[in-house]
Amino acid sequence: MANLTLAEAKKEIGPLRKQLNEWADAYYSKDAPKVEDNVYDKKYNRLVELETQFPQLITPDSITQKVGGQIDSEFTKVAHPIPMLSMGDVFSKGELREFDQRIQKLVGHPVAYNVELKIDGLSISLEYTNGRLVRASTRGNGEVGEDVTKNARYIKDIPQTLPEPLTTEVRGECYMDKEAFAKLNKERDEKGKSVFANPRNAAAGSLRQLDARITKRRDLSTFIYTWVNPPEKITGQHQAIDEMHRLGFHTNQTGQKLSNLDDIFAFIDKYTAKRDSLTYGIDGIVLKVDDLSIEQSLGNTVKVPRWEIAYKFPPEEQETVVHDIKWTV
Ligand code: NAD
Protein backbone atom coordinates (compact mmCIF):
# COMPACT_ATOMS: atom_id res chain seq x y z
CA MET A 1 0.00 0.00 0.00
CA ALA A 2 1.74 3.14 -1.20
CA ASN A 3 2.01 5.59 1.69
CA LEU A 4 -1.67 6.07 2.29
CA THR A 5 -2.63 8.69 4.87
CA LEU A 6 -5.31 8.04 7.49
CA ALA A 7 -7.64 10.48 5.72
CA GLU A 8 -7.12 8.70 2.39
CA ALA A 9 -7.74 5.29 3.96
CA LYS A 10 -10.90 6.59 5.62
CA LYS A 11 -12.13 7.91 2.28
CA GLU A 12 -11.51 4.56 0.60
CA ILE A 13 -12.97 2.41 3.39
CA GLY A 14 -16.47 3.99 3.39
CA PRO A 15 -17.51 3.07 -0.17
CA LEU A 16 -15.60 -0.23 0.05
CA ARG A 17 -17.65 -1.37 3.05
CA LYS A 18 -20.88 -0.20 1.42
CA GLN A 19 -20.10 -2.17 -1.74
CA LEU A 20 -19.12 -5.33 0.18
CA ASN A 21 -22.25 -5.14 2.35
CA GLU A 22 -24.42 -4.89 -0.75
CA TRP A 23 -22.74 -7.89 -2.39
CA ALA A 24 -22.89 -9.91 0.84
CA ASP A 25 -26.60 -9.19 1.20
CA ALA A 26 -27.28 -10.43 -2.34
CA TYR A 27 -25.14 -13.52 -1.75
CA TYR A 28 -26.22 -14.58 1.74
CA SER A 29 -29.78 -13.32 2.04
CA LYS A 30 -31.04 -13.50 -1.51
CA ASP A 31 -28.84 -16.41 -2.67
CA ALA A 32 -28.22 -14.40 -5.82
CA PRO A 33 -24.64 -13.06 -6.02
CA LYS A 34 -24.03 -9.96 -8.06
CA VAL A 35 -20.35 -10.70 -8.74
CA GLU A 36 -17.98 -13.67 -8.88
CA ASP A 37 -16.40 -14.75 -5.59
CA ASN A 38 -12.90 -13.71 -6.66
CA VAL A 39 -14.14 -10.16 -7.31
CA TYR A 40 -15.68 -10.10 -3.83
CA ASP A 41 -12.54 -11.64 -2.28
CA LYS A 42 -10.28 -9.05 -3.87
CA LYS A 43 -12.29 -6.15 -2.42
CA TYR A 44 -12.63 -7.93 0.93
CA ASN A 45 -8.87 -8.42 1.12
CA ARG A 46 -8.33 -4.75 0.27
CA LEU A 47 -10.52 -3.86 3.26
CA VAL A 48 -8.51 -6.23 5.48
CA GLU A 49 -5.32 -4.59 4.22
CA LEU A 50 -6.59 -1.09 5.04
CA GLU A 51 -7.86 -2.16 8.47
CA THR A 52 -4.55 -3.86 9.22
CA GLN A 53 -2.63 -0.70 8.44
CA PHE A 54 -5.12 1.55 10.23
CA PRO A 55 -6.62 -0.52 13.07
CA GLN A 56 -8.26 2.62 14.47
CA LEU A 57 -10.63 2.44 11.48
CA ILE A 58 -11.97 -1.01 12.43
CA THR A 59 -15.61 -0.82 13.53
CA PRO A 60 -17.54 -3.67 15.19
CA ASP A 61 -20.00 -3.69 12.31
CA SER A 62 -17.30 -3.98 9.64
CA ILE A 63 -17.82 -7.03 7.45
CA THR A 64 -14.37 -8.25 8.53
CA GLN A 65 -15.61 -8.51 12.13
CA LYS A 66 -18.76 -10.57 11.64
CA VAL A 67 -19.89 -13.79 10.11
CA GLY A 68 -21.60 -13.05 6.80
CA GLY A 69 -25.26 -13.81 6.43
CA GLN A 70 -28.53 -12.53 7.71
CA ILE A 71 -31.64 -14.22 8.92
CA ASP A 72 -34.81 -14.08 6.87
CA SER A 73 -37.37 -12.75 9.32
CA GLU A 74 -40.01 -15.21 8.12
CA PHE A 75 -38.05 -18.18 9.48
CA THR A 76 -38.15 -19.21 13.12
CA LYS A 77 -34.85 -18.16 14.65
CA VAL A 78 -32.43 -20.65 16.22
CA ALA A 79 -29.73 -19.52 18.67
CA HIS A 80 -26.29 -21.11 18.30
CA PRO A 81 -24.81 -21.07 21.84
CA ILE A 82 -21.61 -22.27 20.19
CA PRO A 83 -21.36 -19.89 17.24
CA MET A 84 -21.18 -21.18 13.68
CA LEU A 85 -18.15 -19.31 12.43
CA SER A 86 -16.62 -18.43 9.10
CA MET A 87 -13.12 -19.57 8.14
CA GLY A 88 -9.88 -17.75 7.45
CA ASP A 89 -8.60 -18.20 3.94
CA VAL A 90 -5.38 -18.06 1.98
CA PHE A 91 -4.74 -18.08 -1.75
CA SER A 92 -1.22 -19.50 -2.01
CA LYS A 93 0.94 -22.29 -0.65
CA GLY A 94 3.31 -19.69 0.78
CA GLU A 95 0.50 -18.33 2.96
CA LEU A 96 -0.31 -21.89 4.07
CA ARG A 97 3.30 -22.30 5.15
CA GLU A 98 2.96 -19.08 7.17
CA PHE A 99 -0.23 -20.43 8.76
CA ASP A 100 1.60 -23.62 9.76
CA GLN A 101 4.49 -21.61 11.22
CA ARG A 102 2.02 -19.49 13.21
CA ILE A 103 0.35 -22.62 14.58
CA GLN A 104 3.68 -24.24 15.48
CA LYS A 105 4.72 -21.09 17.29
CA LEU A 106 1.47 -20.93 19.27
CA VAL A 107 1.43 -24.65 20.09
CA GLY A 108 5.16 -25.00 20.63
CA HIS A 109 5.64 -28.05 18.37
CA PRO A 110 4.70 -29.40 14.90
CA VAL A 111 1.12 -30.60 14.54
CA ALA A 112 -0.82 -32.91 12.24
CA TYR A 113 -3.74 -31.56 10.23
CA ASN A 114 -6.84 -33.25 8.96
CA VAL A 115 -6.86 -32.10 5.35
CA GLU A 116 -10.36 -31.97 3.87
CA LEU A 117 -12.13 -30.80 0.76
CA LYS A 118 -13.92 -27.48 1.12
CA ILE A 119 -17.40 -28.26 -0.08
CA ASP A 120 -19.20 -25.48 -1.92
CA GLY A 121 -22.54 -25.28 -0.18
CA LEU A 122 -23.93 -23.75 3.00
CA SER A 123 -23.44 -24.81 6.61
CA ILE A 124 -26.14 -26.74 8.36
CA SER A 125 -26.47 -27.70 12.03
CA LEU A 126 -28.31 -30.89 13.05
CA GLU A 127 -29.43 -31.41 16.64
CA TYR A 128 -30.45 -34.80 18.02
CA THR A 129 -32.22 -35.65 21.27
CA ASN A 130 -32.05 -39.28 22.39
CA GLY A 131 -30.97 -40.22 18.89
CA ARG A 132 -33.81 -38.38 17.08
CA LEU A 133 -33.36 -35.40 14.80
CA VAL A 134 -35.13 -32.54 16.54
CA ARG A 135 -33.78 -29.48 14.80
CA ALA A 136 -31.87 -28.35 11.74
CA SER A 137 -30.71 -24.79 11.23
CA THR A 138 -28.63 -22.59 8.96
CA ARG A 139 -25.59 -20.57 10.10
CA GLY A 140 -27.37 -17.22 9.71
CA ASN A 141 -25.18 -14.56 11.28
CA GLY A 142 -23.24 -17.18 13.24
CA GLU A 143 -25.07 -16.65 16.52
CA VAL A 144 -28.62 -16.96 15.25
CA GLY A 145 -29.69 -19.07 12.29
CA GLU A 146 -32.88 -20.09 10.55
CA ASP A 147 -34.94 -23.13 11.49
CA VAL A 148 -34.96 -25.48 8.50
CA THR A 149 -36.01 -28.66 10.32
CA LYS A 150 -38.96 -29.38 8.03
CA ASN A 151 -36.72 -28.93 5.01
CA ALA A 152 -34.00 -31.19 6.42
CA ARG A 153 -36.54 -33.99 6.81
CA TYR A 154 -36.59 -34.18 3.00
CA ILE A 155 -32.83 -34.49 2.59
CA LYS A 156 -32.30 -38.20 2.08
CA ASP A 157 -28.83 -38.59 3.56
CA ILE A 158 -29.67 -36.85 6.88
CA PRO A 159 -30.39 -39.56 9.45
CA GLN A 160 -33.73 -38.97 11.17
CA THR A 161 -32.66 -41.37 13.91
CA LEU A 162 -29.25 -42.54 15.09
CA PRO A 163 -28.35 -46.12 16.03
CA GLU A 164 -27.59 -44.88 19.56
CA PRO A 165 -29.74 -42.61 21.81
CA LEU A 166 -27.33 -39.67 21.59
CA THR A 167 -28.22 -36.10 22.49
CA THR A 168 -25.78 -34.23 20.36
CA GLU A 169 -25.14 -31.67 17.61
CA VAL A 170 -23.24 -32.11 14.36
CA ARG A 171 -22.55 -29.62 11.60
CA GLY A 172 -21.64 -29.89 7.97
CA GLU A 173 -22.28 -28.64 4.49
CA CYS A 174 -25.57 -28.87 2.63
CA TYR A 175 -24.88 -28.96 -1.11
CA MET A 176 -26.42 -29.75 -4.48
CA ASP A 177 -24.37 -32.09 -6.65
CA LYS A 178 -23.47 -31.04 -10.18
CA GLU A 179 -25.97 -33.35 -11.87
CA ALA A 180 -28.89 -32.18 -9.71
CA PHE A 181 -27.84 -28.57 -10.30
CA ALA A 182 -27.73 -28.99 -14.09
CA LYS A 183 -31.11 -30.74 -14.07
CA LEU A 184 -32.73 -28.07 -11.90
CA ASN A 185 -31.42 -25.21 -14.03
CA LYS A 186 -32.48 -26.98 -17.25
CA GLU A 187 -36.01 -27.40 -15.89
CA ARG A 188 -36.14 -23.78 -14.74
CA ASP A 189 -34.82 -22.53 -18.05
CA GLU A 190 -37.40 -24.55 -19.98
CA LYS A 191 -40.13 -23.02 -17.83
CA GLY A 192 -38.75 -19.53 -18.47
CA LYS A 193 -37.70 -19.13 -14.83
CA SER A 194 -34.44 -17.53 -13.73
CA VAL A 195 -31.61 -20.02 -13.19
CA PHE A 196 -29.23 -20.32 -10.24
CA ALA A 197 -25.77 -18.84 -10.62
CA ASN A 198 -23.95 -21.86 -9.15
CA PRO A 199 -24.57 -25.02 -7.07
CA ARG A 200 -23.89 -23.14 -3.83
CA ASN A 201 -26.67 -20.66 -4.48
CA ALA A 202 -28.97 -23.42 -5.70
CA ALA A 203 -28.38 -25.33 -2.45
CA ALA A 204 -28.98 -22.26 -0.29
CA GLY A 205 -32.06 -21.25 -2.29
CA SER A 206 -33.44 -24.79 -2.02
CA LEU A 207 -32.83 -25.32 1.69
CA ARG A 208 -33.97 -21.86 2.78
CA GLN A 209 -37.57 -22.35 1.66
CA LEU A 210 -40.53 -21.59 3.90
CA ASP A 211 -42.49 -24.21 1.95
CA ALA A 212 -40.55 -27.42 2.64
CA ARG A 213 -42.29 -29.16 -0.28
CA ILE A 214 -40.07 -27.11 -2.58
CA THR A 215 -37.00 -28.48 -0.80
CA LYS A 216 -38.45 -31.97 -1.25
CA ARG A 217 -38.41 -31.52 -5.04
CA ARG A 218 -34.77 -30.39 -5.03
CA ASP A 219 -32.04 -32.97 -4.75
CA LEU A 220 -29.94 -31.82 -1.78
CA SER A 221 -27.16 -33.72 -0.01
CA THR A 222 -24.89 -33.19 2.99
CA PHE A 223 -21.34 -33.84 4.08
CA ILE A 224 -21.09 -33.75 7.87
CA TYR A 225 -17.66 -32.68 9.19
CA THR A 226 -18.00 -31.18 12.68
CA TRP A 227 -19.00 -32.87 15.91
CA VAL A 228 -19.85 -30.04 18.28
CA ASN A 229 -19.85 -32.12 21.48
CA PRO A 230 -18.16 -35.44 20.77
CA PRO A 231 -17.78 -38.16 23.42
CA GLU A 232 -14.50 -38.16 25.35
CA LYS A 233 -13.02 -41.04 23.39
CA ILE A 234 -12.87 -38.75 20.33
CA THR A 235 -9.61 -36.81 20.44
CA GLY A 236 -9.16 -35.57 16.87
CA GLN A 237 -11.04 -34.40 13.78
CA HIS A 238 -10.17 -37.42 11.62
CA GLN A 239 -11.46 -39.78 14.27
CA ALA A 240 -14.61 -37.65 14.72
CA ILE A 241 -15.41 -37.96 11.02
CA ASP A 242 -14.93 -41.76 11.13
CA GLU A 243 -17.22 -42.06 14.14
CA MET A 244 -19.91 -39.78 12.65
CA HIS A 245 -19.73 -41.94 9.51
CA ARG A 246 -20.31 -45.03 11.64
CA LEU A 247 -23.36 -43.34 13.18
CA GLY A 248 -24.89 -43.00 9.73
CA PHE A 249 -23.95 -39.45 8.73
CA HIS A 250 -22.88 -38.81 5.16
CA THR A 251 -19.24 -37.81 5.49
CA ASN A 252 -16.62 -37.07 2.88
CA GLN A 253 -14.12 -39.90 2.91
CA THR A 254 -11.31 -38.14 1.06
CA GLY A 255 -9.90 -36.38 4.15
CA GLN A 256 -6.37 -37.33 5.26
CA LYS A 257 -4.41 -36.77 8.43
CA LEU A 258 -1.11 -35.24 7.29
CA SER A 259 1.73 -33.56 9.16
CA ASN A 260 4.15 -32.80 6.39
CA LEU A 261 3.61 -29.67 4.26
CA ASP A 262 4.88 -31.42 1.11
CA ASP A 263 2.21 -34.11 1.56
CA ILE A 264 -0.39 -31.37 2.12
CA PHE A 265 0.72 -29.59 -1.05
CA ALA A 266 0.50 -32.91 -2.96
CA PHE A 267 -3.08 -33.31 -1.64
CA ILE A 268 -3.87 -29.79 -2.89
CA ASP A 269 -2.35 -30.51 -6.32
CA LYS A 270 -4.26 -33.78 -6.58
CA TYR A 271 -7.64 -32.16 -5.91
CA THR A 272 -6.89 -29.06 -7.97
CA ALA A 273 -6.50 -31.46 -10.90
CA LYS A 274 -9.46 -33.67 -9.91
CA ARG A 275 -11.79 -30.84 -9.00
CA ASP A 276 -13.76 -30.80 -12.27
CA SER A 277 -14.28 -34.56 -12.28
CA LEU A 278 -15.85 -34.66 -8.80
CA THR A 279 -19.64 -35.00 -8.74
CA TYR A 280 -19.92 -32.09 -6.25
CA GLY A 281 -18.41 -28.62 -6.15
CA ILE A 282 -15.38 -27.75 -4.03
CA ASP A 283 -13.79 -24.33 -3.72
CA GLY A 284 -10.67 -25.18 -1.78
CA ILE A 285 -8.93 -27.38 0.75
CA VAL A 286 -9.30 -27.04 4.52
CA LEU A 287 -6.56 -27.71 7.08
CA LYS A 288 -7.74 -28.43 10.64
CA VAL A 289 -5.39 -29.10 13.54
CA ASP A 290 -6.14 -32.75 14.24
CA ASP A 291 -6.22 -32.52 18.02
CA LEU A 292 -9.41 -31.37 19.77
CA SER A 293 -7.60 -30.20 22.91
CA ILE A 294 -5.25 -28.00 20.84
CA GLU A 295 -8.30 -26.68 18.93
CA GLN A 296 -9.85 -25.77 22.26
CA SER A 297 -6.76 -23.97 23.50
CA LEU A 298 -6.25 -22.03 20.25
CA GLY A 299 -9.88 -20.87 20.24
CA ASN A 300 -11.41 -18.37 17.81
CA THR A 301 -11.20 -14.76 16.75
CA VAL A 302 -14.53 -12.89 16.52
CA LYS A 303 -15.03 -14.43 13.09
CA VAL A 304 -12.89 -17.52 12.51
CA PRO A 305 -11.34 -20.45 14.40
CA ARG A 306 -7.56 -20.07 14.79
CA TRP A 307 -6.95 -23.80 14.27
CA GLU A 308 -8.24 -24.10 10.72
CA ILE A 309 -7.65 -22.41 7.41
CA ALA A 310 -8.99 -22.70 3.88
CA TYR A 311 -6.72 -22.72 0.87
CA LYS A 312 -8.95 -21.32 -1.89
CA PHE A 313 -8.56 -22.53 -5.47
CA PRO A 314 -7.96 -19.92 -8.16
CA PRO A 315 -11.21 -18.98 -9.97
CA GLU A 316 -12.45 -21.44 -12.59
CA GLU A 317 -12.03 -20.25 -16.16
CA GLN A 318 -15.41 -21.56 -17.27
CA GLU A 319 -17.27 -19.49 -14.73
CA THR A 320 -18.03 -16.82 -17.34
CA VAL A 321 -20.91 -19.03 -18.51
CA VAL A 322 -23.03 -17.70 -15.66
CA HIS A 323 -22.80 -14.19 -17.10
CA ASP A 324 -24.85 -15.26 -20.08
CA ILE A 325 -27.81 -16.39 -18.05
CA LYS A 326 -30.22 -14.61 -15.82
CA TRP A 327 -29.35 -15.22 -12.18
CA THR A 328 -32.11 -16.26 -9.89
CA VAL A 329 -33.69 -13.78 -7.47
P1 NAD B 1 -16.45 -19.62 3.43
O1 NAD B 1 -17.70 -20.13 2.80
O2 NAD B 1 -15.36 -19.25 2.51
O3 NAD B 1 -15.84 -20.65 4.47
C1 NAD B 1 -16.48 -21.06 5.65
C2 NAD B 1 -17.47 -22.14 5.36
O4 NAD B 1 -16.87 -23.22 4.68
C3 NAD B 1 -18.02 -22.79 6.60
O5 NAD B 1 -19.00 -22.01 7.20
C4 NAD B 1 -18.57 -24.08 6.04
O6 NAD B 1 -19.90 -23.90 5.67
C5 NAD B 1 -17.77 -24.28 4.75
N1 NAD B 1 -17.07 -25.57 4.62
C6 NAD B 1 -17.05 -26.32 3.48
N2 NAD B 1 -16.34 -27.43 3.65
C7 NAD B 1 -15.89 -27.42 4.93
C8 NAD B 1 -15.09 -28.32 5.68
N3 NAD B 1 -14.60 -29.44 5.17
N4 NAD B 1 -14.84 -27.99 6.96
C9 NAD B 1 -15.32 -26.84 7.50
N5 NAD B 1 -16.08 -25.95 6.83
C10 NAD B 1 -16.35 -26.23 5.54
O7 NAD B 1 -16.76 -18.43 4.36
P2 NAD B 1 -17.98 -17.50 4.42
O8 NAD B 1 -17.66 -16.46 5.40
O9 NAD B 1 -19.22 -18.27 4.58
O10 NAD B 1 -18.08 -16.86 3.00
C11 NAD B 1 -17.04 -16.23 2.40
C12 NAD B 1 -17.06 -16.74 0.98
O11 NAD B 1 -18.29 -16.37 0.39
C13 NAD B 1 -15.94 -16.21 0.17
O12 NAD B 1 -15.44 -17.26 -0.65
C14 NAD B 1 -16.61 -15.20 -0.71
O13 NAD B 1 -16.05 -15.17 -1.99
C15 NAD B 1 -18.01 -15.70 -0.78
N6 NAD B 1 -18.90 -14.55 -0.94
C16 NAD B 1 -19.16 -14.18 -2.20
C17 NAD B 1 -19.96 -13.06 -2.44
C18 NAD B 1 -20.24 -12.69 -3.86
O14 NAD B 1 -20.87 -11.66 -4.07
N7 NAD B 1 -19.84 -13.48 -4.83
C19 NAD B 1 -20.48 -12.34 -1.36
C20 NAD B 1 -20.18 -12.74 -0.07
C21 NAD B 1 -19.37 -13.85 0.14
Residues whose N, C-alpha, C, O or C-beta is under 5 A from the ligand:
A	BS01	NAD	W23 A24 Y27 P33 K34 V35 E36 D37 Y40 D41 G68 L85 S86 M87 E116 L117 K118 I119 L122 S123 E173 Y225 V286
